[in-house]
Amino acid sequence: MDIFKALVMFMTIATPSTGGAGNFEIDVIKTAAGDLGVIFIGHSSLYFTFNGKVIYNDPVGEKGVYKLLPKADLILVSHDHFDHFDPDTIAAISTPKTRIVLTETCAGKLGRGTVLKNGDKTTIDGIAIEAVPAYNIIHLRAPGQPFHPRGMGNGYIVTFGDKRVYLAGDTENIPEMKNLEKIDIAFLPMNLPYTMTPEMVADIARMVKPSILYPYHFGNTDTSLLVSLLKEDKRIEVRIRRMP
């Protein structure tokens, strides 16, 4: 039994007493190289399975949950804010063979990992990874101080078989997104004041044109607003999943 099938079986029988694992939602997406499993942990924490590999994105949250999940082959970290970068959680899901892709600031704090700056690319275990810009223009902590300064954080484009998955990180609808090529699946943040309004997310979706759009990192934002904004665009399937 492969990792993904085992996880589906576990989550089917899990209960809330296991630390919330029974509440995870799971999607399966077909690729030319096999099934891509997507597990929605919460906030921007995601867990993918692909060809026997386990990939985590921004793993943070209840430590009890991660004790129940498989160890990581690959971990992606978008930036060093506490709700995206947790060294203790990374340690809990890592082995000596776990590869970690992260920003320079995160690597300095963690003491290990492969640093990618905006525009850098790498391939790990046959999975291509590209770091792309993620930053604020409008939403500011104080005048001249964006919540996410340009160049400090990454979005990632990860290729699973023939599917290019865009993990946008904490960002707004920035000009660089116009240059993104062939995005099949997009995870876009929608949480004020740190990231985007539903209108901004809809703007990105129309630029990038993913077949599947998952809003994530959305907190208390009304996701039905995004669905309404994109209801006439039949090219984009908006999927709302629980991201506590």
C-alpha positions as CSV (number, residue, x, y, z in Angstrom):
1,M,0.0,0.0,0.0
2,D,1.5,3.4,-1.0
3,I,1.8,6.3,1.4
4,F,-1.2,8.2,0.0
5,K,-3.6,5.2,0.2
6,A,-2.5,4.5,3.8
7,L,-3.1,8.1,4.7
8,V,-6.6,8.1,3.2
9,M,-7.4,4.9,5.2
10,F,-6.0,6.5,8.4
11,M,-8.0,9.7,7.9
12,T,-11.2,7.8,7.2
13,I,-11.0,6.1,10.6
14,A,-9.4,9.0,12.6
15,T,-11.5,10.9,15.1
16,P,-11.2,14.4,16.4
17,S,-9.5,13.1,19.5
18,T,-6.4,12.4,17.4
19,G,-5.6,16.1,17.3
20,G,-7.8,17.1,14.4
21,A,-6.4,14.7,11.8
22,G,-9.9,13.4,11.1
23,N,-10.9,16.9,9.9
24,F,-8.4,17.1,7.1
25,E,-9.7,17.3,3.6
26,I,-8.1,15.4,0.8
27,D,-8.1,15.9,-3.0
28,V,-6.6,13.6,-5.7
29,I,-5.5,15.2,-8.9
30,K,-4.5,13.1,-11.9
31,T,-1.1,13.8,-13.6
32,A,0.7,12.2,-16.4
33,A,3.1,10.7,-13.9
34,G,0.6,9.4,-11.3
35,D,-1.8,10.8,-8.7
36,L,-1.1,13.9,-6.8
37,G,-2.6,13.8,-3.3
38,V,-3.3,17.1,-1.6
39,I,-4.1,17.2,2.1
40,F,-5.2,20.5,3.6
41,I,-3.7,20.9,7.1
42,G,-4.6,24.5,7.8
43,H,-3.7,28.1,7.1
44,S,-1.0,27.7,4.3
45,S,0.2,24.3,5.6
46,L,-0.3,21.7,2.9
47,Y,0.8,18.1,2.5
48,F,1.3,16.5,-1.0
49,T,2.0,12.9,-1.9
50,F,3.4,12.1,-5.3
51,N,5.2,9.0,-6.6
52,G,5.8,7.8,-3.1
53,K,7.2,11.1,-1.9
54,V,5.9,13.3,0.9
55,I,6.1,17.1,0.4
56,Y,5.1,19.7,3.0
57,N,4.5,23.4,2.3
58,D,4.9,25.8,5.2
59,P,4.3,23.2,7.9
60,V,3.1,24.8,11.2
61,G,0.3,24.1,13.6
62,E,-0.6,21.6,16.3
63,K,2.4,19.4,17.1
64,G,0.1,16.5,17.9
65,V,-1.2,16.5,14.3
66,Y,2.3,16.3,12.8
67,K,3.2,13.3,15.0
68,L,0.5,11.4,13.2
69,L,1.7,12.3,9.7
70,P,4.5,10.7,7.7
71,K,8.0,12.1,7.7
72,A,8.9,14.5,4.9
73,D,11.0,13.9,1.8
74,L,10.8,17.5,0.9
75,I,9.7,20.7,2.8
76,L,9.0,24.1,1.2
77,V,9.1,27.2,3.3
78,S,7.9,30.5,1.9
79,H,9.2,33.0,4.5
80,D,10.2,33.4,8.1
81,H,6.9,34.6,9.7
82,F,5.9,32.4,12.6
83,D,2.7,31.2,10.8
84,H,4.8,29.8,7.9
85,F,8.1,28.9,9.4
86,D,8.3,26.7,12.6
87,P,11.7,25.0,13.2
88,D,10.1,22.7,15.8
89,T,7.5,21.4,13.4
90,I,10.2,21.1,10.7
91,A,12.3,19.0,13.1
92,A,9.3,16.8,14.0
93,I,8.7,15.8,10.4
94,S,12.3,15.6,9.2
95,T,14.8,12.8,8.8
96,P,18.5,13.1,8.0
97,K,17.4,12.7,4.3
98,T,14.7,15.3,4.2
99,R,15.4,18.1,1.8
100,I,14.3,21.6,2.7
101,V,13.9,24.5,0.2
102,L,13.6,27.9,1.8
103,T,14.7,31.6,1.8
104,E,18.0,32.9,2.9
105,T,16.6,34.3,6.2
106,C,14.9,31.0,7.0
107,A,18.1,29.1,6.3
108,G,20.0,31.3,8.6
109,K,17.6,30.6,11.4
110,L,17.3,26.9,10.7
111,G,21.0,26.2,9.9
112,R,20.3,24.0,6.9
113,G,18.5,23.8,3.6
114,T,18.7,24.8,0.0
115,V,18.3,28.5,-0.4
116,L,16.3,29.8,-3.4
117,K,15.9,33.4,-4.2
118,N,13.2,34.8,-6.5
119,G,13.9,33.5,-10.0
120,D,16.1,30.5,-8.8
121,K,15.3,27.0,-9.8
122,T,16.2,23.5,-8.7
123,T,15.1,19.9,-9.1
124,I,14.9,17.5,-6.2
125,D,14.0,13.8,-6.6
126,G,12.6,14.6,-10.1
127,I,10.4,17.4,-8.8
128,A,11.2,20.8,-10.4
129,I,10.9,23.8,-8.1
130,E,11.0,27.5,-9.1
131,A,11.0,30.4,-6.6
132,V,8.9,33.4,-7.7
133,P,8.3,36.8,-6.1
134,A,5.8,37.2,-3.2
135,Y,5.4,40.6,-1.6
136,N,3.0,43.5,-0.7
137,I,2.5,46.7,-2.6
138,I,-0.7,48.1,-0.9
139,H,-0.9,46.5,2.5
140,L,1.6,48.1,4.9
141,R,2.6,47.5,8.5
142,A,3.5,51.3,8.6
143,P,4.2,53.9,6.0
144,G,6.9,52.5,3.7
145,Q,6.9,49.1,5.6
146,P,5.0,46.4,3.7
147,F,4.0,43.3,5.7
148,H,6.0,41.3,3.2
149,P,8.9,43.3,1.6
150,R,10.0,42.5,-2.0
151,G,12.7,39.8,-2.1
152,M,12.2,38.5,1.4
153,G,9.7,35.8,0.6
154,N,9.1,33.1,-2.1
155,G,6.2,31.7,-3.9
156,Y,6.9,28.4,-5.5
157,I,6.0,26.7,-8.7
158,V,6.3,23.0,-8.3
159,T,5.9,20.5,-11.2
160,F,4.3,17.2,-10.5
161,G,4.3,15.2,-13.7
162,D,2.6,17.5,-16.3
163,K,0.9,19.7,-13.6
164,R,2.5,23.0,-12.5
165,V,1.3,23.9,-9.0
166,Y,1.6,27.5,-7.9
167,L,2.0,28.0,-4.2
168,A,1.9,31.8,-4.0
169,G,3.1,32.4,-0.5
170,D,2.1,35.7,1.2
171,T,1.7,38.1,-1.6
172,E,-0.6,40.5,-3.4
173,N,-1.5,40.6,-7.1
174,I,1.9,41.8,-8.1
175,P,3.0,42.6,-11.7
176,E,5.4,39.6,-12.0
177,M,2.4,37.2,-12.0
178,K,1.7,38.3,-15.6
179,N,4.8,36.4,-16.6
180,L,3.9,33.1,-15.0
181,E,3.6,30.3,-17.6
182,K,1.1,27.4,-17.7
183,I,-0.2,27.2,-14.1
184,D,-2.5,24.3,-13.8
185,I,-3.3,24.6,-10.0
186,A,-3.0,27.7,-8.0
187,F,-3.0,28.2,-4.2
188,L,-3.6,31.9,-3.5
189,P,-3.7,33.6,-0.1
190,M,-6.8,35.7,0.8
191,N,-6.4,37.2,4.3
192,L,-6.4,40.9,5.2
193,P,-4.4,42.9,6.0
194,Y,-1.5,40.6,5.3
195,T,-2.3,39.3,1.8
196,M,-5.2,39.8,-0.6
197,T,-8.9,40.7,-0.9
198,P,-11.1,38.3,-2.9
199,E,-11.0,40.9,-5.7
200,M,-7.2,40.7,-5.8
201,V,-7.3,36.9,-5.9
202,A,-9.8,37.0,-8.8
203,D,-7.5,39.4,-10.6
204,I,-4.6,36.9,-10.2
205,A,-6.8,34.0,-11.3
206,R,-7.7,35.9,-14.5
207,M,-4.0,36.6,-15.2
208,V,-2.7,33.1,-14.4
209,K,-5.7,31.1,-15.6
210,P,-5.3,28.0,-13.5
211,S,-7.7,25.1,-14.2
212,I,-8.1,24.7,-10.4
213,L,-7.9,27.5,-7.9
214,Y,-7.7,26.9,-4.1
215,P,-7.8,30.0,-1.9
216,Y,-5.7,29.3,1.2
217,H,-4.5,31.3,4.2
218,F,-8.0,32.8,4.2
219,G,-8.8,33.1,7.9
220,N,-12.3,34.6,8.3
221,T,-12.5,35.9,4.8
222,D,-15.8,35.1,3.1
223,T,-14.7,32.7,0.3
224,S,-18.2,32.9,-1.4
225,L,-17.1,36.4,-2.6
226,L,-14.3,34.8,-4.6
227,V,-16.7,32.2,-6.0
228,S,-19.1,34.9,-7.1
229,L,-16.4,37.0,-8.7
230,L,-15.2,34.1,-10.9
231,K,-18.6,32.4,-11.5
232,E,-18.7,33.6,-15.2
233,D,-15.1,32.3,-15.9
234,K,-15.8,28.6,-16.8
235,R,-12.0,28.0,-17.3
236,I,-11.3,28.2,-13.6
237,E,-12.7,25.8,-11.0
238,V,-12.7,27.4,-7.6
239,R,-12.4,24.8,-4.9
240,I,-13.0,25.8,-1.3
241,R,-11.5,23.5,1.3
242,R,-11.3,23.7,5.1
243,M,-8.1,25.5,6.1
244,P,-8.5,26.1,9.9
